């Protein structure tokens, strides 16, 4: 790496992190010892695994989400270590992109729902608008590359959303209504029931309307989800269907000067983008033997879009443009997971195949692209001793691209590997280290818009090293890790040339700290800090910082429960200064640092819950995305009130 941390930066890191670690550990030094056992689906793609693996995984529970008062997935992710968000439409869902390890673009972080990919075969952000928080049981965040286990696009990390399931012999559900600033109306209802014979079902619905912050930014959203499942002695089967109607007015970007005068203004009063999504999913899990299980899911996402732009850029100027398109993404994920007796315990073996078939077409015939991705992988978590586990894995992936409109075809393949060690020092402490490859193939939309002389983009690859430690007790936990990543042929979009291309090599290194502490029955604390050093390591801008990546982010939350029926939660989000998007030369003024505060209050009475949330308490002005050419302003202070009935 060509640049080093300055003495001042090192001092800041050491003093700040030391203080944070001491503040978390000191109050609970004499707490009762208890090893916290957690099952991570994201560690081995199976709920059967309980062996610690050599990576940093954060679990956000349903209760964490409830206490925060978040109503959108983006509001939850914004407060997590290692994640930076961009929002380029103001809805908080449709075009929100999560960045991890300082990686830009919509497809460098893999987002899953119950193992199903939300990432698109286009330049569009992962389909966060298909996720309703009311259906979420927990969110697992895997820091760092996971190319072996998850394949394409898991370069910076994985966000795996696990939805709720009905339990045998139980019936539960809720209805809720929310009202807020900018004419927000949000209504949800859900019910889940499990029968003694193994049959269960869950049904949920959401309707959300809002004017949103900007002019011409109204949204009308409907989401209906149903799941039918049957558990039997040797396994389970399920079928699931979902339909999402998401109509959104598009305010467009405005210049930085315009934003300083009136951030709500739009200069595209007629633009809109409407999406209709239908999802079908089936799956099964069968115990082959007492030690081996076969798991498989098949998902089919069919999305129709229609968009209108008053001033869309075309080669001979700016003209009105109506676009109608269809995107079809099919995923199949069979795998076997088993336990093998070893000298020092049981080894966990995962063998599987991932198949993705994607088609993206526009009604005008300009775009007609197909892409098929195949991946075969294997992973073993092996107990070398009673305390030391070895993780080793490999994947072979291949891609076939066909640009039907231009009558061009392309194929490529690669191998990825990982190697990790996890050492459980005692009941509370563990340390880990890992090497992992990551990669992503250019998607169909990216290959459809390239520079002259380029037919298909190169595969983006990465090599990552990380090491860390974790400590956990009944009342507190801390995790911290350091990493270094080399990125080759990063795929990016140039809005000036209106083309996608491969960047020169770049490097990322950083530090992530997470901690939480229950001071008493009434007060709980949560904090995280992320340092990200991202720089270009080749080309004319060698040594410069990667634009729109903050070096320092800090999130802090305190929840206070003075009585059993009342919870007050205050969260703080700090995002350090960063260069404007596209400023590879680092020649322009930086975007100023940002400090946001959100407050949520919950009052419970029997089965009724009343809540009020204030976002952006201090009324800060900021943008969800900003370059030298313009920005997408974000909401100022906003209010929500919610009533929920649980049964």
N, C-alpha and C positions, 0 to 999 in steps of 0.2 A: 504494500500500500504506500502510495507516494506521499500522503499527508499524515501527520501525527497529531495526537491530542496536544494542545498547548498546556503549559504548566498551570494556567488559570483554569482550563477545562478539567484537568486532572484533579485539581484541588476541589473544584465544585463537585465532581463525581464522588471523590473519596469522602469528603466531609458530609455531603448530603446523604449518600447511601449509608455510610456508617451510622449516622444519626437515625436514619429510618430503621435500619436493622436493629439497633440497640433499643429504640423505642418500642419495637414490636416484641422483642424477646424478653426484655428485662422484667416486665410485670408478671410474666408467667413462668419464670425460671423454676418455681417450686410447684407448678401445677401438676396434677396427677398425670402420670405417663399413660398414654394410650395411642397406639398406632391406628391411624385413620385408614380404613380400607375403602377403596373406591374402585368401581368397575368403570373403565373407560371404553366405550364402544370405538372411539377414534384410534385407540392404540393398536388394535388388531382387527378392526372391522367385525367384532363379535362381542356380545355381552357376556360371553362365557369366560373371558380372560380376566384374571385378577392379578397377574404378575406385573410388577413395576417395569416400565420400559424406559429407554434412554432418551427421553424427550420431556419438554415442558408442556403440560396440558392444563388449561384452566377450565373449570366447570362452573357455569352460571346457572343457578337453580331457578325453578319457578318462583320460589320465595324471594330470591334476590330481585327478580324482575318486578314482582308485586310491590316490594318495598320502594323501589326506585320510582314507581309511577309511570314508567315508560309505556307508551302505547304503540310504538313502532320499533322494528328490529334495529334500525339505524341508531335510535336513542340508546339502546343497550350497548351496541358495539362501540359507540363513540367514547365510552368511559373505560374501555379495556386496554390493557398494556399491549404495546406493539402495534396498535391499529390506528391508522389515520384515514379519515373519510373525505370524499368529495361528493358534492351534491350539485348536479347541473340541471335541475328543473324545479327545485323548491318543494317538491311533494314529500321529501324525506323517505322515499321508497323506490320509485321507478328507476331513477338514474343515479342512485347512490352507489359509489364504488369504494370498497375497502382496500386499503393498501397496508401491507405488512412487509417488514424488512426494507422499507424505502422503495418498494417497487410500484411503478405507476401502471396505469391501464386497467381495463376491466377484467382481465383474465389471468392475473398473476397470483390471485388468492382463490382457492377452490371453496365454493360454498355449497353445502349439501343439506338436504332435508331427509332425515332417515336414510342416508346413504345415496339419495338421488341428487344428481347435479342440477344446480340452478344456473350455472354458467351457460352462456349462449354461444352458438357458432357465428357470432357477429361482433360488432364493436359495442353492442349494448352491454350495460352492466348486468351482473347476475340478477336473476328475477326475484329480488327481495320483495317485490310487490305481491308475490304469490304466498307470502308467509304472514299469517296472522298470529300475533303474540299470544292470543287467547288459547291457541292450540299447542303452545310450546311447553314441554316439560323441563328441558334444560338445553343449554348450548355449550358445546365443547369446542375449545379453541386450541388447536395444535400450533405451536410456534415453530417456524422453520420448514424447510423443504420436506415434503412427504411423497416424493415422486415414486418410490417403490410401492408403497401401499395403495396410493390413490392415483398415481399416474399424471396425465396431462393437466397442467394449470396449477398444481399444488406446489408452486415455487416458493412463495413467501410464507405459506401456511395454509391451514384448513380450518374452516368454520363449519362445524357439523351441528345441525339443529335437530334435536330429538323431540318428537311430538308425543302427546299424552295418549295413553291406552287405557281402556276400561279394565277393571279388576273383577275377578270372578266373585259373584254374590254381592256386588256393590252397584249402586246407581248414584250418580252425582252429575252436577252441571252448574251452570250459572247463566244469568241474563244481566246485561249491563247497558248503561246509557251514559254518554259523555257529551258535554257541550263546552265550547271554548272560543277563544279569540278567532277572528276572521271567519265567523259563521261555521265553526266546526261542529259537526254532528256525527257521532259514532255510536252505533248500536251493535251489540254482539249477543249471541245466544249459543249455548252448547249443552249437550247431554251425552253421557257415557253410561253404558249398562253392561254388566257381565253376568252371565247365567251359570248355574252350577254344571250344566252339561258341556261347558267349554265355549259356547257361542257368546260373542260380545259384539257390540257396535258402538260407534261414536259418530255424532253428527254435530256440525258447528256452522254458524253463519255470521257474517259481518257485513254491515253497510256503513260506509263512511263518506260523508260529503263535506267539502270545505272550500272556501274561497282562496285559502292560503295567503301568503304574505304579499306576493307581487300582483300587479294588475295582470289580467288574462292568465291566471294560474289556478283556476277552479278545477277541482277534482271530484269525480264521482266513482266510488269504488264499491264493488260487491264481491264477496268471496263465500262460496259454499263448498264444504268438505264433508265427505262421508266415508266411513271405514267399517267393513264387516270382517270379523276374524273368528276363526275356529281353532281352539287349542285342544289337542288330543294327547294321548299318552306319549307318543313318540315325537311330537312336534306341533307345528301350527301351519295354517294357510290364511291368507288375507286377500281382500280385494278392496281397492280404494279408488274413489273418483273425486275430482275437484273441478270447479269452474270458477274463473275469475274474470270479471268485467272491470276494466280500469280505463276510464275516460279522463283525459288530462289536457288542459289548456297549457300551451307552452309560451312563457313570457320571453324566452330568449336571453342572451347575454346583453349587457349594456356596457358602455365605456366606463372606465374608472371615474372620469370627470362627471358623467351623468349620474353615477351611483352616489357621488358625494352630494349632489343636489337633491335627488329624489330616488332612493333605492327601490321604491315600489314600482317605478315607471316601467312600461314596456313599449318597445317600438315594433312589436310584432303582434298586434291585437287580434289577428285572425288565425294565428298558428295553433295547431292542436295535434295530439297524438293519442289515438285510442287503441287499446289492446283487448282482445278476447282470447282467453287461454283455457283450454280443456286438457285435463290431466287424467290418465288412467294408469293405475299401478297394481300389480299383483305380486305376491311373494310367498315363500314358504321356508320353513326350517324343519329339518327331519334329522332325528338322531339315527345315524347309521349304525353305530355301536355305542357302548357306554362311554367311549372316549372321543368319538368323532361325530361331527354334525355337518350336514349339508345345508347351505343357505343360498337363496337366490331371490332376486327381484327383477322385475321387468317394468319399465316405465315408458310411457309415451306422452310427450308434451306437444300439443298442437296449438300454435299461436298465430292468430290473424291480427294484422295491424293495418291501420290506415292513418296517415299523417298528412297535414297540409302546412306548407311553408310559403309565406308571402314573398320572401326574397332569398330563395335557395341558390347557392352558388353553382353555376354551370360554366363550362369552358368559355362561352361567349358572353358571360355576364350573369347578373342576378335576376331571376325570374320566379314567378309563382310556380309551385310544384306540388302535385298531389301524388302521394306514394301509397300503394297498396301492396302488402307483402304477406307471405306465409312462411313460418318457420316450424319445422318438425324435428324434434329431437327424441330419439329412442335409445334407451340405455338398458343393458342387460348385465347383471353382476353375479354370476354363480361363483361359489367358493366353498371350500371345505376347511373346517377348523377342528383341530384335534389336540389332545394331550398325550404326550409320550413319556412313559416313565424313564427317568434318568437317575443317576447316582445320587444327586442332591435335590431331587424334587421332580417336577413335571415340566417338560418343554412344551411350549405352545407353538403349533405349526399352522400357518395359514397359506393355502394355495388357492389361486383364483384367476378369473378371467374378467376383464372389463371390455365391453363392446359398446361403441357409440356410433350411431348412424344419424347424421344431420343433413337436412336439406333447407336451403334458404332461397326463396324465389320472390321476385317482384312482378306485379301484374303487367308492367310495361315491357317485360322481357329483358331489361338491361342487366339484371342480376339473376343468375340461375346456377347455383353452386351446390355441390354435394361433397360431403366429407365423411369418411369412415375411419374410425380409430379402433385398433385392437391392442389389447395389453394382457400379457401373461405374467403373473408375479408369484413370488413365494417369500415368506418371512418366517424366521424361527427365533423365538425368545427362549434361550437355553440357560438353565442354572449351572454355571461353572462350579459354584460352591453354594452353601446355604444362603449367602448374602450377595453374591456376585452373579449378575445375569448378563448374558451376551445376546445382543439383537443383531441379526444378520439377514439381509434380504436382497433380492434382485428382481428386475422387471425387464421384459422386452416389449417394446411398443412399436407399432407401425401405423402409418397414416396413408390414406389414398385421397387425393383431392381431384375433383373434376369441375372445371369451369365450363359448364355446358354451353353457356351463351357464347363463349369465345373458342370453344372446341379445343380446350387444353386439359391435359392430365398431368398429375405429379404424384410421386410416392416417396416416402422416406421412412427410416426406422432408426432406432437407437436402443442402447442398453443403459440401465440405471442401477445403482447399487447403494446400499447403506450398511453401516457397521457402528454399533453402539455398545456401551457398557453402562450398567447401572449397579451401584454398590450401596446396599442398605447397611449403613453404619450401625444403627441401633433402631429402637422402636420409633424414633422420631426423625432421625436424619438419614437422608440419602444423597448421593452425589452421582452425576451422570456425565457422559461425554459421547459425542456422536459425529459421524461423517455421513452426509447424505447428498445424493444427486437430485436435482430438480430439472424439469423441462416443461416446455409447452410448444405445441405445434401452432403455427399461424392458423387462425380459424378461417372459415369460408369467406367471411366479409373482408377480412384483412387481405387475403390473397386476391380479392376482387378489385382492390384499389392499391396499386403499387407504382413505383417510379418507372419512367420509360426505360426499357431495356431489361426490366426485371419481370419474370413470369410468376415465380413463387418465392416466398420468403424462406430464409434459412430457419432451422429449428433453434429456438432459444434454449440454452442449457445453463445450469448453474452447479457449483460445487460449494458445499457448506460444511463448516466445522463449528461445533458448539459444545460448551461445557457448562455445568451448573450444579446447584445444590437446592435441596428442599428440606424444610423442617416443619413438622406438623404436630399439634397437640390438640387437646379438647377445646381450648379457648383461643388458639392462635395458629397461624401458619405463615411461612415466608418461602418464597422461591426466587432465585436469581440465576441468571445465565448470561454468558458472553458468547458472541458468535462472529464468524467471518465468512463472507460469501463472495465468490467471484461469479460474475454474470457474463455470459458470452452471447453475442448476437441478440441482444434485447430487442423485442419487437415493440415499436412505438408508432404513433400517428403524428404526422406533421400537418397542422391545420392550414398552413400557408400553401404548401405544395399539394395539399389535399391527397396525401398518399401515405401508405404505411411502409416502413423500412426497418432494416436491422441496424441498431446502434453499435458503435465500438464497445469493447469490453468495459465493464464498470465493476466497482467493488463496494461492498457494504460491510460494515462491522458495527457492533453495538452491544448494549447492555440492557437487560430487562429485569426489573425488580417488581415483585408483587408481595403484598403482605396484608393480613387481616387480623384483627384482635377484638375479642369480646372483653371489654374492660370490666363489665358488670352485667347484671341482668337487664339493666336499663340502657347501656351505651355500647355500641359496636363501632369499630373503625375499619376502613378499607383504604388502601393506597397502592398506587403503582407508579413507577417511573421508567421511562424508556429513553435511552440515548441511541441515536441513529446517525452514523457517519457514512454517507453515501456519496461516492465520487466517481467521475469518469476516469478510467485508467488508460485509455487510448484515444487517439484522434486529436484534432486541433484544440479541443477543450480539455485535454488531459490534466488531471489534478483539480478540476473544478467540481463544485458540489452539484449533485443531481437536483434539478429544480423541483420545487413544491414538496420538499421533504423537510420537515422540522427536525432539527437535531435533538431537541428536548421536548418531551411531553410528560405531564404530571397529572394524574387523576387522584382525587381524594374524596371520600364520602364518610359521613358520620350519621348513624341512625340512633335516635333517642326514643325510648319507650318508657315514659314516666309512669304509666299505668298500663294494664294489660290490653285495654281497648284502644290505645292511642300510639301511633308511630309517626315520628317526624324524621325525614331523611333529607339531608343537604349534601349535594355533590358539587364538586369543583372540577373543571376541565381546563387544563392549561396546554396551549399549543404554541411552541416557540416560533420565532420568525423563520422565514424561508424565502428562497428566491422564487420569482414569478414563474408560473408554468411556461415552459419553452425557453427560458433564459439560460441556455447551456453555457453561454459565455460569462455568466455571473456579472453582467455589466449594469444591470438595472437595480433600482432600489428594492429592498426586500419587502415582502408582506409583513406587516407588524405582528408581533406576538398577540395572542388572544387568551383571555381569561373569562370563562363562563361559569355561572352558578345556577343550579336548578334546585328547586325546593319542592318536596312532596309531603303531604300530610294525610294520614289514613286514620279514620275512626271506625271502629267495629261495634256493632250491637247485634248480638245473636248471629243471624245469617245475613245481615245487611252490612255492607261496607260503603262508607262515604269517603271520597278522596278528593283532594285539590292539589294541583301541581302548577308551579310557576316556572317557566323556562326563561333563561337569560335574565335573571333577576336584575342585573345592573344595566340592562338595556344597551348592550354592546352592538355596534354595527360591524358586520364581518361578511365575508363571502364564502360560499361553499366551493367555489372554484374561481381562480383569478389568474389572468395573464396580462401581458402588456396591452393586449387588444380589448380586454373587457373582463367582466366578472358576472357571477350569479349571486346577488345579495341574498342573505339568509334572514329569517325573522328576528325582529327585535323582541322585547318582552312580550310573552304570551301566557295566557291563563287557560286552565282546564278544570272542570269539575266532573266528577264521575260518581255514579251510584251503581253498586253491584249486589245482586241477590244470589247467594250460593245455596245449593241444595244437594 
